Amino acid sequence: MNEDMDCRHNHPRPKDLHGHYRAGRLKAHEYAELDKMTRARMAPSKILSKLKENEKNNKTTLKQIYNARSTLRRKDLQGRLVMQQLLWLAQNKNYACQKKLDEFGHVTHLFIAHPECVKLAFCFSQVLILDCTYKTNKYEMPLMNVVGHTSTKSPFTFAFCFLHDELKESYVWALEQVKLIFREDALPKVMVTDQEAALMFAIRKVFPNAQNFICTFHVWNNVRKKCQGIIQPLKLKELEKIATLPYGEREVKKKEFRKSYEANERMWACFHNDWEALTWSITEEVYEEIVAKLIANWGVKYPEIIIYLRKQFLDTNAHRFVSAFKNHHKHFDNQATSMVESAHYRLKRNIFGCVDTFVTVFNAMEDYFMSDVIKFGTLFEKSLMMKHDEFPDDKCLRGLTHMVSHLCIELIMKEVDLMEKMDANSQEECVCKMRESMGLPCRHELLRYKDCLIPFEDIDPH
């Protein structure tokens, strides 16, 4: 070393210590606070904001927050691998957990069910809604939600299943784990899915006696994608070509385009109305009439549409999405997978949009499950302890209040209103499917109880 070298700092003192590791180190109480906030599922940016709010001179950076969280995770693992940690957490919290390994000992499928939500599934086992979501974990494994719904019409996820792929074998394995949850004499009667062929095959194999409904929204989405381009071929981009024409010709072409566009809009609206009428047909006879009308209206001009509809839906899957057929089974108004989409959103919100390990996803699931358990307890207590706000002392409900859910009361009172509008001497044939689809008396049945209480035994246990 040169003896004449000046070993003092060769730069001026910094004006701000942000970014200096030592100045930004977390103090003991800050580290403890970060631990609490991390376990409360707070995002790193919000943790940093909270620490700076508590102490104005805090110099910690976001990178130091991430480093501290990584240290906490390593401390929690205690030398266990990620999968070992997940299974250890599941065992400690009394989850039902099953895994499937490949020939190399790698986990390819993982089934997780919350104990409290499994109890709910025992009570409300008649209908299940199934769908997969993606981008929840860094292994790019699809995550299947198994969703039921309570007597208050609140959806609950009682199981999640990570799948290696979306082939028939994976779905069969997942549904076999779901089947183990239920008693043989209380298996699901209705299962709602999108039009996933492999999943529908697995349902037929594992639950051969269950009715597999297709989500009405997905059906319409498929019909729209196929048919809209045929009925509405005009595109607004054609206006750009018209804009290059001379003024006089341009104005004429614009008027012609608007007329064609508006005519196509009206035509598409007519087709949509016809399809909606078909989907929500009251009886099978009405359905047959609407199918004939649909073929007559559109078969000549657009034969390819009719061929597509018959092949994909009308001749093969009508019993899966048309109300006239579905209403022969108790589906309790579950005819779409929107409940599962809501469950996907809530889970991903807990993960903060990051794609991480199974442990991170499991912790998000734990928060998700616990919030559901608390919510359902509150709703059940409300139905048990409180009268319905709109119908506190209605004479029809004297045998039902505090015995059934508020949703059940609302549905019954809608039928009571319809009954009161009916002609008492009417010989109208009852085509209501309230009893078959919802397990509740329809307006025609309620005529028998006009001057007495509705028997509790007439309400489905669901």
Buried (B, 14 or more C-beta within 10 A) or exposed (E): EEEEEEEEEEEEEEEEEEEEEEBBEBEEEBEEBBBEBBEEBBBBEEBBEBBEEEEEEBBBBEEBBEEBBEBBBEEBBEEBEBBEBBBBBBEEEEBBBBBBEEEEEEBBBBBBBBEBBBEBBEEBBBBBBBBBBEEBBEBEBBBBBBBBBBBBBBBBBBBBBBBBEBEBBBBBBBBBBBEEBBEEEEBBBBBBBBBBEBBBBBBEEBBEEBBBBBBBBBBBEBBBEBBBEBBBEBEEEBBEEBEEEEEEEBEEBBEEBEEEBEEBEEBBEEBBEBBEBBBBBEBBEBBEBBBEEBBEBBBEEBEEBBEBBBEBBBEEBBBBBBBBBBBEBBBBEBBBBBBBBBBBEBBBEBBBEBBBBBBBBBBBBBBBBEEBBEBBEEBBEEBEEEBBEEBEEBEBBEBBBEEBBBBBBEBBBEBBEBBEEEEEEEEEEEEBBBBBBBBBBBBBBBBEBEEEEBEEEBBBEB
